[in-house]
Amino acid sequence: MRVACWSAACLLPLLAIAGPPVAGDQVCAECHGKVVSRFRATPMAKALEPVPQTEILREHPSLAFEQAGFQWRIIREGERSLMTVTGKGGTLTVPLLWAFGRGQAGQTYVFEREGALYESRVSFYNALGGLDLTMGAQQSQAHDLEEAAGRRMDSLGARECFGCHSTGAVSGGQLHLESIVPGVGCESCHGSAARHVTAVRAGNPAAAKMPKLGASTGEEMAELCGRCHRTWSQIALSGPRGVLNVRFQPYRLTNSKCYDTADARIACSSCHDPHGALETSAAAYDARCAACHSAAQHTKTCRVAKANCVTCHMPKIELPGAHARFTDHQIRIVRAGEAYPN
């Protein structure tokens, strides 16, 4: 059963909802040092970086791209990276401020111009080792230098992007870049720990209780992860349709025939360590599949292969324009030549 939620609150990332102030990962590390240290090494912890700190632009000090009469260059000057766009008889240069994404697939940049935030029209793609149009920009045509430089972000878009790639950026429904902690942190998922920390230091264990995310059902975990990876309700209502939704894992997983809202064995965290880096070995997931599909469970098992289940039942799909393949989380028997299931 899929639980649909059509209210505005469900359709916005919940990270943008106001909450108590964050305590900070460094405070969490006082008691949970090993877990925090392990998580800090993951790409999620570096989902957003100030441009002076991003390794990609340091390692690629001169990047260039040309398309439809415009030329882009991103040049490193000391700790700054400047993007220059040339075309239509003019030139526009802006300093890049923020780098979104660790670069496993790509990295997109945000700059400020005349008090507004802009998403760069070009992004770095790891598979290319260079620039190409940002996802979504392929469907539009730049008519002047400002449009060629990037897309002006409205307040909602800015809150969603910074809210999901950082910690503490949004409060009271407003974006506060002055209080931002770049990257996903402990409190992005666990919620504010300020009261928890105060209670622990005061020796009040009853008041220190926090939600136990490990006890979540599959549906609760899908909603939690879906705050940023998109929920079933969001995609069902607003799209996208077709292969473009392959990167929204909670939606795809919920569409699986075997999905059970109450079964924790098919929760996101059953296969993925929330505090560790993504496991890329197909064989490593076999034990997770066997938790449901085995003779001991009296359930259907594959009659063709006994290993590397996900290579057939969760195929990797090329996302147009992303220069990367995404694992399709709609678990199924994939048949040759069949259309992509929505």
N, C-alpha and C positions, 0 to 999 in steps of 0.2 A: 504493500500500500504506500502511495506517495502522498505526503501531506502538503497541500498547496497553500501558499500564503500570498495573497494578492495586495496586501496593504502597502502603503508607501514605506513604512518602517522596514518591511521585509525586503523591499527592492533596493534599499541602500545598504552599503557595507555597514555592519553594525559597529565597526571601529570608529565611525564618525559620530556615534552617539556620545553625549557628554558623560563623563564619569569622574570619580575621585582622582586626584593627582597620582602620577606614577611614582614608584619608589626608586626604580632604576635597577638594571641588571647587577650593578656592582653591589647593591644591598642584598639582592637574592643570593649572590655568590658567597655571602658570609656564612650561610647555612647549606647552600646547595651548590658548592663550588665545582664539583666534578661535572654535574649536569650543565651548568652555565658555561664552563670552559669548553665542553664538547659542542654545545650549540653555537658558541661564538665562532667556531671554525666552519660553519655551514654557509652556503650561499645565501640562505634566507636572512641570516644575521647581517649580511652585507647587501641586502636588496636595494638599499639607497646609500649613496656616498656623496659627500661634497666633491666636486670636480677636482680640487687640489689633491685629493687622496686616492682617486681611482687609478688602478694599475693599468687599465687598458689604454687610457690616454697618455700615460707616461711611457708605456711600451710602444705606442704608435704616435709619435710626436707630430707626424704630418699625414693627414688623411685627406683624400680628395674624391669627388664624385661629380658626375655631370649628367643632366637629364632635362629634356624638353627646353633647352635654351638657357638653363641656369647651371651655374657651377658652384659647388660647395667645397670649402676647405676648412679643416679643423687643425689649427696649429698650436703646439704647446710652447708657451713662453714662461719659463720659470715654473711657478705653481699654478699659472692660469692656462686655460685652453680657450682660444678665441675661434669662433665660427664666422667665416666670411662667406657671404652669398653674393654672386655677381650675375647680372643678367638684366635685360630690359634697359640697358644703358646706364645702370647704376651699380653701386656696391653697398652692402650693409654688413657691418661687423658687430657681433655681440659676444660678451663673455658668457660662457656656459657656467651654470651654477651647480646643478645637481645631475648625478648620473644614476638612472634607474636601471636596475638589473645588474647582476654580477658578470654577465657576459657568457654564461653557459650556452645560451642561444644568441642573445644580443644585448645591447645596451642603448638606451634612449636618453636624451639630454633635455634639460629644462633650463630656460633662461628667462630673464626679466627684461621687459621693455616698456617704458612709460608707465610703470606701476602695475603692469599685468604680467602674468606668467604664461609662457609659451612652451609647448612641446615641440622639440626640433623635428623638422620634416625628414631629416635623414638620421639614421641610427647605425651603430656599429654592429656587424654580424660576425660572430666567431668563425662560422664556416667560410666566410669570404676573407676574413682578416682585413675587412675594410667596410666602407659605407654603402648603404642602399636606402631606398625609401622606407620610412617608418611604417610599421603595420597600420593599415587604415588609410595611409596617405596615397596608396596606389589608386584609390577610387576617386581622387580629386585632382584638379589641375590648378597649379599655382598661377595667378594672374599678375602678381607684382612681387617685389622683393620681400615684403612683410609676410605674404603667404608662403613664399619659397623658404623663408627662414623657419617658419613653424606655425603650428595651430594654436591660436589663443585659447587658453583653458578657462572655462567658466568656473564659478565658485564650487559647484558640485563636483565637476571633474577633478579639480585640484584637491578637494577634500578626499575623494576616493583614491587618487593616486598616492598622495602623501600618507593618507591614513593607512593604506595597506603596505606600504614600503617602509614605514618608519613607526616609531612609538612616541606617543604623547603629542602628536602634531595637531590633533583635533580635539577641541573641548567646547562645550556650549554650542555645538553645531558650526563652529568657525575654525578656520585653519590658522594656526599660530606657529609660524616658522621659527619664531624666536625661542620656542620651548621644545623644538623637535629633537628627537634622538634618532639619528639615521639607522635604518635597518630594523627588521622584525626583532622584538625583544620578548622577554619572558611575559610581560604584561599585555602584549598584543593578543595572546591566547588565554592566559590565565586571569586576565583582568587586573585592575589596580591592586597592588599589594601594600598600599600605604597603611590601611587599617590593620592588615595582617602583621606587618612589621612592628607597628606601635604596640599591638597586643602581645607579640612574642617578647619584645623588650620589657614589657610591663609584667611579664610572667602570668599572662592571662590566656591559657591555651583555648578556653572555650570561645573567646572572642577572636581567636587567631585562625579559625577554620576558613578554608577556601574551597571552592568547588573542586571535586575530584574528577578531572577530565578523563582519567583512565576508566572510570565507571560509566562513561557515556554509551548510549545505544548507537547503532549505526546511523540512525536518522539524526540524532543530536550531534554526532561528530561531523556528518555531512553539512549540517547547518553551520557549525562552528568554522570548519575549513572553508565553507562556501561564502563566508563573509568577504573573502578576497578572491577565492577561486570560483565563485559564483554558485548559487544554489540551483536546484531543479526549478523552483518557482521563477527565478529571475530569467533563466534561459527559455523556459516554456512560454513565458509572457512576452519577453522582449527580443528573443533570439540572441545570437544569430542562428540561422538554420544552415544545414549542410556541414561540410567539413570544417568550417570555421569554428564550430563549437567543440572540436575535439580537445582543445586545451582547457576546457572547463570540466575538470575531473568529477566533482560531485554530481553534476548533471548527468554525465555519461554513466557513472557508476549506478545512479539511481534508476536509470533506464534498463539496467541488466535484468534479465528474467529471474535470476537467482537473488535479487536484492530483497532484503527483509529489514524493515525499519527497526525491528527490535533485536536483530541478531548482531552482536558485537563482533562476530567473526568476519563480517564484511564491512566493518568500519574502516575509515581511512588509516587509522593508527594500527590496525591489525597487520597491515602490510608495510607501512612506512613508520620509521622511528621518528617521532616528532622532534627529538633533540639531536638527531644525527643527520649526516649527509645522505643524499638519495642513493640507495643501493642500485647499481646498474647491471648487476649480473642476473640474467633471467633465471638461472638455476636456484638462486637464493630465495625466490618466491615460491618454489615448489611446495615447501612445507606449509605455506599459507593456504595454497590451493587444497592440499591434502587434509587440512583441518575440516573441510566440508566434503570434499570429493575423495572418498576412500572406501574400501570394502568394510572397514570398521564402522563407518558412518552409514552404511547401507544406502549410499547415494550413487548416482551415475558417475562413472569414471571413463576417461578416454580409452578407446579401444585401439588407438593407433600409436600413441606415444606415451611414455611414462615420465618424461622429464621436459624441462623448459616449457611449461604449460603456456606461459604468457606470450611466447613468440607466435603462437597460433591463435589463442583465444583473446588476446589483447594486443593486436598488431600495432606497429608504429606507423603513423600516417604523416605524410609530408603536408605541412600547412603552407598554402600558397603565400609567398612573400616573406615567410619567416626564416627561410633557409635553415630549417630545423624540422625534425620529425618528433611527433608527440605520441605517447602511448595512449591508445584508445581505451578508456576505462569502462566502456560498455562491453561487459564480459558476454561472450556468445560463441556459437559455432560459426566461424567465418567461412563463407562459401565463395569460391572463385567467381568473379564477375558480378557479384551482387552489389546493389547500390548502397551507398553509405547510409546507415540507419539513423534517423533523427530521434 
